[in-house]
Amino acid sequence: MDNVNLRYVLTFITLATEVFSQYLSNDINGGKGPRVVSMAVRSDILYRFAETVVTSTVVNELYDARETTFDVNLPMDAFTSNFTLEVDGVSYNGEVKEKQQARQTYDKAKRKGQTAAHMFYNKPRDTNSFRVTINIAAQSQVTFVLTYNELLKRKRGHYEHVIYIDPNQVVDQLLVEVYISESREITALRIPPVRNDILENAFGFPTTNELALVERPSPRTAYIRYNPSPAEQARDSSQGISGMFKVQYDVERSLDAGDMYIVDGYFVHFFAPVGIRPLRKRILFVLDVSGSMSFGRKIMQVKEAMTQVLTELKPEDLFNIVTFESISHAWSPTMRAATMENLVKATDYVQNLKPLGGTNVNDAMIDSIKILQDVNNVGVDAPIIVFLTDGDPTVGVTNFGKILNNVDLANREKIQIFSLAFGEDANFAFLKKISARNNAFARKIYVDSDATLQLTGFYNEISNVLLSKISFTYLDDTVNLTTVTQTQFPSFFEGSELVISGQLNELDDNFNAITMQVIGSSKTGVLEMSATTKVIENSKTAQLSDFKTRLDFSTIVKKTWAYLTIKKLLLEELKTENHLLREDLRHDAVRLAIKFNFVTPVTSMVVIKPEEKKADKADHNIQEDDAKALDAEEKDADPGTAALNASGTKALTATLKDAKALADSDPHFIVNVKGLEYAICFDVMGVEGDVYQLINDKYSGLQVNAKVVANKDIKDDNHTMASSSGVIKTFLGEIIIKRWKFVIKITPKTLTLMGETVEWTNGTTLSHGKTKIVVDQAGTMVVVIFNDRVALLVMRHLKSKALLRAGKVNFLGFYIVEYKGLSYHTHGLLGQFLHRNVILKKTKNRKGKLMGRLRVSGNIKRPRKVMATLGHRLNMATNSSVSCWMVQHNGGNLLDGNITDYLLRRKHSKESSDDDEDIADDVETEGTTFSPDVNKQTFNNEIDVETEGLTTLEADSFDKDVTDTLDYDDELNEDDENSEMISLEQDEKDNDIESDDTGSLKM
């Protein structure tokens, strides 16, 4: 027997063994498995935003636990927002996690025999499929409730809401309900039959679903009910109903700027005007005619589709065809008008195409872009490339990255490139990148009997461009532009809709409307539309009076913004080749998905039924009491709540022990970072009048700047007073906190909120919008509390009149108490440490001082090392000593860049010019690696600052310690050289190798 036949026999035996094993297992258990006994689907659609809840009950009648897998098909653009298991009358909600973490949680529960479910985004092929794996305990019933959200897209003149029904069996109870509430009158409502066949589900086909009941409570509402009996399900198939239940509709349209809804600080804007004549098309079709296109009917289906598409071109349109295999061929060297004569010739050219050769994607793309751009453009038109291929590049440039870069360089006009991935062998991920980077999208074309219809249907979506270069502007500085999903669009296609969402700036209580303006290029010239939209009041109860869904305006507007923002972040991640930027974008998408409980391509959901615990009623009461106590503790721990309470000063002071970062005294910076037991300390040596940036977060809009003041020598004509060692004693004398339009300036004597100045008064509470400003009962602290878990505290230090006369100054301390609402990209002298990791790599005890080398990573371009000495600092808010790793030289390598990068303003004067030069020299030196060759005079200022107020003996000892620090770095470097091989090997295993600017390894 030859090897081929032997392989077939072995394969057959293997398959037969598996089938027999399954049969035997079923026979032992009575031939039964988990059974679906009911399935109910309810969709609520409010202003295009759909929330669908699928409830299904599954029974395991066997005497052992069984794992059952359900393939749950969702719309392509839907995000799952909840998954709940109901076991024995108790509900267990799912938790959205990072993918790998969710899978590990599920596997652990499964090993213990617990009921559990894991849901993940099934990629890369079926991006609209979720697989729900449920481990059902013996003799038990499980009900799972799946909730997903979708913003309905308008395509070819209508919205389409799809519900996939596929229980794989006849179900005792099967119910589908859809509730629709729209802002305008609903038109063209249609429910086609439940089918998988695209042809029968095409919009405009005369048949409807005879089993679907449709009610119209009002012109703006609709209710659809589909409830087939078991007998009606069995008529469809012995395995019940399987297919797509569709609801298609549109709303009344006019030539206007669209609809906008504003609720709770968020807005969503829908734009889809009618009555605009289409622009002239400038379209080029790029068709793959390589040898692989001969498989099946692919080349014939392309010919059929192109013949149909060519007949739909208008005489004023310009078109061309480029085919490619190992080389590319243009039907015409230039773009041609769609005259009857040219269309006939082009049709003959298409019909005579013969597949052969390889696939030269690069040349085809570059040649097509060149032809389309080499046009003496007269009038407004819409340039478009439609690119179709069924495989990877095999000839010419085959590296995906090089092809992408070549296309970017060639496409100077930013022509939209729409890609069609024909068949399973097409590289859809690559085509999505090409289209995303060129202002368009990619679409899968399935090799099936309806492929021709898929191709022509796609063309119909983009065939008529009504506007180009559309720009949305929201006036009066009401909108936070950094949160807006998109304001510039290359094209608006007939039958589609543009959707924009964002957040508002923090506005005063009198705000009640937004004025918007839309500008685009139309066939008749520039088209400008504007409108003013009022804020929706009472968002939780606002509904249409004659009809209610389970959704409210606050829910849909917030979730629409989150939904679109996540999609924007994932699209930007797809477009960029910058690894660091990709990580940042993915991090933001994961963070937002977890916040709104969305299962996306970067998150998963897991739900676990806890292990059984024996607990009597007394235990239950104890647990309830513990929960109440915990809630009380959390309330006391909240800095805003603490400040508002009568006893808030003590609670707030206790909270300050764990402040994330602070700057106080002259000025000492103390930051607590992940990965390090002790805090990190550094000082900043400035001159009076300097303004430093403490926090800058462009995403949340927060900026905190601090102005430096200095002690005075009243005996010397108010000149700045220096210490005995000649170093200026400086402090923070003024702090300005800005967030969008909110501004407060704090000095030791006054608070200036939005231009109005008041004095510090014990127990004072001020507010601006949702932001509160609270002064504690002792009058020593003021806390600024934003509504998104951001709390900043400023402490004032007042000197006695005698000390003021002696030249001392009042000053401020700044503390970051709560920062959950700040983004990963927060920067500034203190802000950069909120999302930073620092670990202690090596320590050495020298002359009673513990020296250490720190490794800094996190939101930085690459990790770096920092030398530090373990010492102590005074936390002036709590009047307690803090152990910390002290970093010399204005923060040194601990900071991103140089200290001068954080200096916003410096007062130039004759008195301060010398000091400015000293600081500049100090900063320039800091940019180098810590080395004993550095001029030790550079450190004099810092040594003097540290020794001010010490005895002579203590000062000499401190000076010596700094010199020891330099020597210690030499010893650390020597240790590195002696153990280079061991350290390198270990770091390679840990992926912990980093490089400095010179390219050498740092470990």
N, C-alpha and C positions, 0 to 999 in steps of 0.2 A: 504493500500500500504506500503510495507516495505521500510526501509531507503535507500537501494541500488537502488531500482527502482525509488524512489522519487528523488534521486540525479541525475540519468540519465535524468529524465524528466526535471528537473530544468536546467541541462546543455544544453539540446536540445533547451529549450525555450530561454536561453541566446544567444546561437549561432544563432538561427533563428532571434532574435531581431537585432543582429549586422548585419546580412546579409541584412535584410529588410531596416535598417537604411542606409546602404551603397547604396542599390538600389535606395531608395528614394532620397538620395543626388545626385546621378548621374542623375536621371530623371529630377530633378529640374534644373540641369546645362546642360541639353541636352545630358546626357550620355557620356560626354567627360571628359578627364583628360589631364594632361600634355602629350605631344606627342613628341617623338624623330623623327626629320625630317632628320638628317644627322649624320653620324659617320665616322670619318676618323682617321686612326691610321698610324703613321709613326715611324719606328724604325731605328736608325742609330747605327750600330755595328762597332766600331773601335778597333781592337786588343782585342777582347773578351768583351770590355766594351760596354754595350748597353744602349742607351737612347731612351725611347719610349714616344711619345707624342700622347695622345688620345684627339681628338677634337669632341665634340658632341653638337648639337644644339637642345634645347627643347623649345617647344611652349606651353604656357598656354592660351587657347582661352576662358577661363571662365571670369566671371566678379568679381571674388574674388581671393585673394591670395591663392595659394596652395603649400603645402609642399610635395615634392616628394623625395623619397629615392631610391638611386641606389646602388646596391651591385656591387662594382667594384672588380673583381678578378684579383690579380696580382701574378706573380711568387713568390714562397715561400721566396726567398731571395732578393726581390726587395725593394728599398726604394723610396718613393715618394719624388720628389725634387721641384715640383711646382704645384700649383693649381690656375688657373685664371678664374674669372668670367668675361664674356663680356656681358654687359647690355647696350642697346641703343648705341652701337658703342664705348663704353668706357670700358677699361679693368681695373679690380681690382685684384691685385695680393694677393695671400694667404700669411699668415705669420705663420711660425712654432713657436709654443709655447709649454710650458709644458701642459700636457693633460687637467688638470682641468681648467686652465686659459683659454685655447682655447674654452672649452665647455661653460664657463660663458660668454665669449664674443659673441658667437653665440646666446645663449639664449636671451641676452639683445637686440641684433639686431632684432631677430625674434619677440619679444614682441612689437617692434616699427613698425612692418609690413614691414621692409626693406628686400630687396633681400639679402640672405646670404647663405653661405654653410659652413658646418663643416665636417672635415674628421678626422677619428681616426682609430687607429689600432685595429681591432676587435678581441679581445682575450677572453678566452684562446684557444678555439677550432680551429677556422679557422684563423690561423696565416698568411694566404696569402690572406685575404679578407679585403677590406676597404669598409666602408659604407659612401657614400657621401649623405648628407641630404641637399636639396636645397629648400629654400622658394622662390617661383616664384611669383612675383607680378601679379595682374590681367592684362589680355590683354597684355602680354609682352612675349618677347623671350629672352632666356638666352643661351649663349654658354659657356660651361665649357671646359677648356683645362687642362688636367691632364698629368703631366710629371713624369716618374719614371725611376730610374737607376738600373742597375743590372750588376754584373760581372758574365758572363756566366761560369757555372761549366762544366767541362769535366767529363762525366760519361759514362762508358762502351764504350769508344773509340770515343765519339763525343760530341760536344756542342749542346745544345738544347735551342732555344729561343722560348718562348711561349707567345702568345697574346690571351687573353680571349675575346671572342666575345659573348655578351649576351644582346642585346638591348630589348629583350622581345617583339619585334614586327618587322614587315617588315619595313625596312628603305628605304626612297627614294634614298638616296645616301650612299653607304657603300663601303669604300675603305681602304685597308691595303697595305702599302708599307714597304719594308725592304731593307736597303742599308747595304752592308757588305764590309769592307776593312780590310784585314788581312796582317800580316807580312810575311806569307808564302803562298804557293799555297793552295787554298781551294780544299779540296777533299771530296767525299761522300756527296755532297749537295743533300738534299731531303726535299720535302714538302709533308707530309702525309695529308690525308683528314681531314677536320674539324670534330672532333668527341670527345666525352667524354670517349669513351670506350678505356681503356688502351691497350687491346689486338690489336685493329686495329691501334693504334698509335705506337706500338712497333717498334723499329728500326729494319730494315731488312725485314719488311712486304712489299710485292711487290707493293701494291697500292700507288698511288700518288694523289695529289689534281689536278684534271683536270682543274679547273678554275683558277689555279695559273699560272701566266706568269713568267718565269725565264730567265734572261739575264745574260751573263757572259762577261762584258766589257774587263776583263783580267783574267789571272789565279788566281790573288789574290783578285779579287772583284766579287761581285754578286749583282743583283738587282731582287727583287721578288715583284710582283704586284698581288693583289687579289681584284677584283672589281665585285662581283656578282650583277646582276640586281635584281629588286624587284621580278620578276617572278622566278628567280633562288633561291632566298631566300625562297619564299613561297613553293617551291618544297621540301625544307628541313623540314619545319614545318609551321603551320599557324601562329606561333609566330616568324617566322623568324629563322635565324641561331643562334644556341647556341652551343658553344663548344670551343675547343682549336685550334687556328691556330699555327702550329709548323713549325719552320725552324731548320733542323738538319744538321750539317756539322762538318768537322774536317779540320785540316791543315796538310801539309806535315811534317813528323817527321824524326828525325835522333838521333843517340846516341851522345848527346852533352849536354852542361850545360844550354841550353835553351835560351830564348830571354829576353833581358833587355832593358827598355826604361827609359831615364834620361832626365827630362825636368824641368826647373825652380826650381831646388833644391829638386825635388822629384824623386823617381824611383819606377818602378814595374818590377818584375822578374817572368817570367813564366817558369816552369820546368816540362817537360813531355817527357823524352827520350824513345826511343824504342830500341829493340834489346837486352833486358836484360832477362835472363831466370828467371822464378819465383822461389822464395824460397820454401823450404819444409814447408807445413802448419802444425801447431800444434793447432787444432781447437776443441772446445768443445761446443756442443749445449745444452742449458739449456731450457727445454720446460715445460710450465705450463700445467698440466693435472688435474687441480682442477675441481670441479663440474660445474663451470660456463662455462668451455670449451665445455660442451655438448649442449649448446644453438646453434641453427641453424646448420651450417655446419663447425663450427670453427675447431673441432678436426679432421674432415675429410680433411679439407684443409691443416692443418698442416702435416698430414700423407702424403698427395700427394706431398707437397713441399719437405719434408724430404726425401722421396723416390727418387725424382729427384736429390736433392742435393748430396745424398750419391753416386749416379752413377758418379758424376763428380770429386770425390776424386781420387787422384793419389796414386799408391802403396806406394810411399815414404812418403806420408802424415801420420801424427798421428791424431787420432780423438777419440771422446768419446761422449756419450749422458747422460745427467742427467735430469731426470724428477722429478717434485715435485708437491705435493698437500699439505696435512698436514705435511708430512715428505718428504725428498728428497731420490731418488733412482738413483744409478749410474748403467748404463748398464754394465760397467766394472770398477773394482777398479783402473785400471791404463789406460793410453792412449794406444790405439791399432793402429797398422799399417793398412792402408787401403787395405788389401789384399782382394781377391774375397771372401774368406771364411768369413772374418770378416764383410764385407759389407752385405753379405746375412743374417748373424745373426742379424746385426744391423737393417736391413730392417724388418725382422720378428718381432723384438722387438718393432719397431715403429708401425707396423700395428696392434699389439695386445694391444696398449695403450687404457685404459678406463678412462674417466674422473670421478673423485669423490673427496670428501674431501674439505679441505680449501686451503689456499694459504700461504705457508711458504717460503717467498722470502729470508729471511736472511739465513736460513740453506742451501738453494739451491745455493746461491751465494758463501758462504764460502766453502762449500764442493767442488764446481766446481773449485774455485781458487786453493785449496789445491791439487786437482788431477792434474791440469795443471802445477803446479809448481813442483810437485814431479816427475820430469822427468830428467834422466841423459842425458842432452842435448849434442848431438854429432853433430857438424856442425852448420851452421846458419839456423835458422828457424824463423817463425813469429807466436808467440802465440796469439790466438784470442778466445774470448768467445762471442757467440751469445746467447743473453738472450731474451726469448719471454714470455710475460704474458698478461693476459686480464683483470687484476683487481688489487686492492690494497692488501697488505699483511693482512691476517686475523688470522694467526696462528703463534705462537712463538713470535719473536721480531716484533712488528708492528709499532713501532715509526720510522718514516722516518729518523730522524737525527741519531738515534742509528744504523740503518742499514747502512747508508752512512759511519759512522765512523768505523763500523766493516769491511766493504769492504776495506776502506782505509788501515786499519791495516793489513789485510790479504794479500792484493795485493802488496807484496814487490817487485815483478818484474815489476810492472806497466803494467800488461797485458791489452791490449785493450779490453774493454767490450762494445759491440754494443748491443743496446736494441731495441726491437720491441714491440710497444704498439698495441696489437691486439684488435680492436674494440673501441667503444666509452667509455666503462667503464674503460679502462686502464688509469692509472695515468701517463699521458705523461710528466707532469712537473717533477715528481719524477724520471722517467726513463731518462729524459734529464740530470738531475743532476748526476745520477750514471755514465752515459756515459761520460759526460763532465769532471768529476773528474778522469776518467780512460782513457783519451786520445782517445776517440771515439765519436760517435754521436748516437742519437736515431732516429727512423723512425716510423711514424704511418702506420699501416696496416689496411686498411678499410675492414670491413666485407661485402664483395660483391662477385659477381660471379668470379671476377678476383683476389681474395685474394691469390690463389696459385701462380699466375703469379707475384704478388707483392712480395711475399716471395722469390721466386727463382730469381727474378730480383735484389732484395737486395743482395742476396748471390753472384750473378755474379759480383756485384760492388766490393766486398771485397775478392773474392775467390783467386785472384792471387796477392801476394805481391812480387814486383820486388826488392825493397830495404827496409832495416830497419835501424833505427837510423841514419837518414839523417841530416846532419849539413851544413848550409850555412854560409860562411865566406866572408866578403867584406873587401879586403885588403887596405893597405895604409891609414888607419884611415880616409877614405873618407865618411863613413856612420855614422850618428848619431844613435847609437845602441839603445838608449832609445825610438826612434820613430819607430823602425822596428816592423812590425806586428808579425813576428814569424821567428825564425832561426833554430829551432829544430823540427823535425817531427818523430814520431815513425815508420811510414810506408809510402811507396809510392805504390799505387795499380795500376795494369795494367788498362789502359784506363782512368786514372784520370789525374790530373794536380795539382802541388803545386804552389801557388802564394804567393810571398813575396813583401811587399812594405814598404817604409820608406822615411825619409828625409836625406839630406846630411848635413854634417858639413859645416860651413861657410868656403869656400875655396877661394883661390886666383883666379885671372882672367885667369891664365894659365891652370887651371884644365879643362880636356876635356874627361876623361874616368875613368871607375871603373873596377878594376880587381876582379873577384869573383871566389870562389872555393867551390865546392860541394863534400862532402864525405859521403858515405853510405856503408852499408854492403850488399853485393850481394851474390849470390849463389857460385860464384868463389872466394870470398874474398872481401877485401876493394876496392871499386870503387871510384876513384878520378877524377873529371872533373873540368876544369877551363876555363875561357874566359875573354876577356877584351871588354867592351862595351863603345862606344863613346857617348858623350852627343848629344842630338838632338838639332840642332840650329834652330832659327827662329820658335819656337814652335807654334806660332799663325797661321802660313801659311803652315807649313810642312804637306803635304798630298801626297798621291800617285798621280803621274802626270795624270794618265788616269781615275781617279775616285775620287769623293769628297763626303764626308758625311758632316753633319752639325757639327760634333764634331771636335775638334782639340786635338793635343797631350797634351797640357798643361791641358786641361779640364779632359781628361781621366786619366792621371797619378795622378793629385791631388785628383780627386774624388775617384779613386781606393784606394788610401791610406786612405782617410777619411772613405770610405765604409768598408774596412777591419778593420780599427782601431775601429770603432764603434762596429762591430761584435765581435771583440776581447774583448772589454770592457764589453759588455753584456754577453759574455761567461764567463769571469772572475767573473762577478757579480753572475752568475748562480752557479758557482762552490763553492764560498766561503760561510761560515756560519758566518763570522765576520760582525756584523751589521755596524760598522763604515766603514770598507773597502767597503762594499756594497754601502753605501751612497756615498763614494768618487768615486767609479767606475761609478755609475749612474750619478752623477754630471758631470763627465768628458764626458760621452756619450751624455748627454743632451746638454752640451756646444758645442761639436763638431757637433752634429746633427743640432743645430740652426745655427751654423756658415756656414755649407754647405747646409742649407735649406732642410734637410732630415726629412721625417716623418718616425719614427721608433717606436718600442714598447714603448719608453719612451717619445715621443713627438706627438703632433697633429698639424693640420693646420687649420686655420680659415680665411675666406675671407668675407669681409663685403662691401656692396655698401653703401657709405656715404649717409646721409640724404640730401634731396634736399635743396639747398640754392639759394636764389635769388641774382644774382650778375650780374651787367652790365659790359660792356667792361672796364670801368674805374677801377672797383673793380678788374677785372682780371689782369690789368696791375699793380695795386698796389700790388697784391699778388705776381706777378712775381718779382717786385722790391724787395719785402721783402725777397723772396727766394734767390735772388742774394746777398742781404745784409747779410743774414744768412750764405750763403756759404763763403762770405768774412770773416765774424767773425770766422767761424770754422777754416779757413786757418790760420788766425792770432793767434788763440788759440792753434794751433798745435805747440809744442815746437821746433820741428825740423825746420819747416817753419819759425818760428820767429827768430831762430838763424841764418838762412841763409839770411834773409832780412837785408837791410841796417839799418832799424830802429828796428832790432830785440831785442836789449838790453832792451828797455822799455817793449816790449811785453813779453819778457821772464821773466823780473822781476815781471810783473803783474801776470804771470802764477805761479810764485813761491809762491805767497800768498796762493794758493790752492794746494801746493805740498802735495802728499800723506804722505810722511815721510821724515825726514831729521835728520842729525847729524852734529852739528856745535859747534863752540866755545870750551868749555873745558871739555869733549864734552857733549853738551846737545842733547838729543834725543827727537824729537817732532813728533808725529804721529797723523794723522786724521783717525778716524775709523767710521764705520757705526753705527748708533744708538745713537751717542753722539754729543751734540751741540758743546762742546769745545774739543780741542785736548787733548792728554795725553802726559805728559812730564816725562822723567826720565833721570838720569845721570849714566854714567858708570865710575867707579873709577879704572883706570888701572895704569900700570907703564911703563916707557919708554921701547920700544922694543916689547910690547905686540902686537899681531896681532889678531884682532877680525873679525868674519864673520858677515857682514852686510846683505848679501843676498845669498841664496843658493837655486836654483831651478833645480833639476836634470832633469826635463822634458823639460825645455827650454834651459838648459845648462848654465844658467847665474850664475856666482859667483862674489861677490864683497867682498873684504877683505880690512881692514884698519889697518895701523900700527900707534902705539901711539908714540908721541914725548912729551918731557917735557921741561919746562923752565930750564935755566941753571944759576948757580951762578958762574959767572966768577971770583969772588974773592976767590972761594974755590976750585981751581984746577978742574974746569969744572964739579963739582959734581952737581947733580940735585938740582934745586932751589925749595924750598918749600915756602908756604905762611907763613904769620906771625903765623898762628895757627898750622903749621907743616904739612899741607897737600900738596901733590904734585900737581902742576898745569899742567894738561896734555891736549893734543889736538890730532887731527888726522893729521899726518904728511905725510902719503903716502897712496894712494888708488890704488888698482889693480882691474881692471875689466876684467873678463875672460868670454868668451862664445865660447864653443867648441875650435877651434884653434885660435880664436881672443883673443889677450891679449894687454891691454894698462895699463901702470903704470904712475900714475900722482903724481907729487910732486909739491910744490909751485913754483918751478923754471922750471921744464922740463916735457915733455910728451914723453914717450917711447912706441912707437907703433910697435909691432912685432919685438922688439929688436933694433929698430932704434930710437935714442934720438934726439929730437928737443926742442928748448926753446919755452916758451909761447910767441906767437907773436899775437898782436891784429889783429882780423879778419881772422886768419888762418883757412883753411878748409883742413882736411885730410880725407882719405877714405881707407877702406879695404873691398873689395867685395862690398856688399850692405850696409855696416855700415859707417856712416859719423861721423867725429869728428870735431866740430866747436868751435872756440874760438870767443867770442863776441868782438865787436869793442873796448870796454874799456879794454880788456885783463884781466878781473876779473873772468870770468866764462868760462868753457868748457863743452859742452854738447855732450854726446855720443848717437847717434840716430841709433837704429836698425830698420830694415825694417818691423817689426811686431808690431808697436805701443809700443815700449819700449824706453823710453828716460831717461837718467840719467845725472844729472848735478853736476859738481864739482866746487865749488867757492874757490878761494884762498884769503888768508888774509896775506898781506905782512907788515912787521913791518919796521919802519924807521931804518936807520943805528944806530942811537943813542939807540933805544930800543934793537936792536940786540946786541949791545955792552953791554947793561945792563943785558943781559941774556934772553930776550924774544925770541920767536921762530916764524917763519912763519908757518902757518898751513892751513888746508883745511876744507871745509864743504861739505857734501854729501847730495844730494836731489834726491828723486824719483819723477820725473815729470809725466811720463806716464808708465803704467804697464799692459796694456791690453793683451800683449803677454806673460805674466807670468802666470804660472799655479796656480791652487787652492792650491797646495802643497808647494808653495814657503815658505822658512823658513829663518832663520837668525835673527839678532837683530832687523832689520827693516823689512825684507821681510815677517816675520810671521804675520804682521799687515795688509797686503794688502787685505786679505780676512777674516778679523776678525770683529766680532760684539761686541760692548760694550754698555751697557745701565746703566743708573744711577738708582740704586735701592732705595737709601735712602740718605737724606742729613740732616745736622744739623749745625746751626750757633753757633760757640763757640768763644767768645771773638773776634768778628769781622772777624773770619776766617770761610769760608764755607767748612765744611768737607763732604765727600761723600763716599758711598760704591758703587763700580762698579761691574757689573756682566759681565764677559768675556766669550764669546762663539764664535762659528764659526768653523774654521779648527783646533779644539783641541779635545782631547779625551773626556773631559767632562767640563762643565762650572765651573768657579771658581770665587771667590770674591776677590776684591782688594780694599784697603783703600787708599784714596787720599785726597789732599788738593787743593782747587782752588787757583791758583796763576798765575804768568805771566812769560813768557820767551821772549827773544829777537830773532826774526827771522833776522839773520844777512844779508840774501840775500836781504830782503826788508827794513831792518832797522826799523822794526815795532814791537810793543809789541804784543804778542800772549797770549790770555787767555787759560789756560790749567789746567787739573787735574794733580797735581804733585804727583808722586809715589816715595817713598823713597826706599833705599836699592837696588841700581843697578837694578831697575825695579821690584823687588819683585815678587809677584805672577802674575804680569802682563805677565812675560815671561814664555815660556815653559822651564821647568828645571831650572838649576842654571846658573848664569852668566858665570861660568867657562866652561859650555858646548859650549859657543860661542868663547872661547879663543883658537885659533889655535896654537899660539906660544908665549912663555914667555921667555924673556931674563933673564938668571940666572946669577946674579953677587953678589958680596959681598955687594955692595951698595943697591941692590934692594931686598935682601933676607928678610929683615924685612918687607918691604912693601908687598911682596908676601904673607907673613904669615897673614898680616892684611887683605888683600883681601880675602884670603882663609877662614879666620874666618868669615868675613862678609858674604860671600856666603853661608857657612854652616848654619849660623844663619837664613838666609833668607828662607831656606827650610821649616821653621816652620810656624805655624799660627800666625798672628799678635796678640801679647799678652803683657800686661803690665809687665809680669814676665820676659820678655826678658831683658838681661843685657843692660842697656842703654849706657854703654861704647861702645857697638857695633856700635852705630850710630855716634860716635864722628867724624869719617872721613867725613861723609856726612854733618854733621853740620858745620864743619870747611870749607868745600868747598863752601857751600851756603853763609857763612858769610864773606868769603874773600873779602876785599874791602869795607865792611860796617863799619859804626861807631860802637863804643863800645856799645852804647845804642841799635842800630839796631841789632847787633849780639846777645845781651842778649835776645832781643825780639824774634828773630828767634829761638834761643835755646829753649825758653819757648814754642813756637808754636809746636815744634816737640814733647815735652813732652805732650802737650795738645792733640796731635794726638793720643798718646797711651791711654790717659784717655778717649778720645772720643770713641775709639773702645770698651772700657768697657761699656760705656753708650749705644752704639748701641746693644751690646750683651744683656744688661739688657732689652732693649726695645723689643728685639726678644723674650726673655723668657716670658715677660708680655703679648705679643700678639701672642704667638705661635699657638694657636688654629685657630685664624682668618687668620694668614698668611699661615698656612699649608693648610687650606681649599681653600683659593684663589689660591695658587700655584698649588694645585692638579688640579683645574679646568683649569688652564693655561698650564698644563704640564710643569711647570717651576721649578720642584723640582730637586735638584742635591745632590750628596753625596760626602763627602770628603773621604780621605784615610781610615778613621776610620769607615766609614759606616754610620755616622750620617748625618741627613738631613741638607742641606744648603738652605736657601730661600732668 
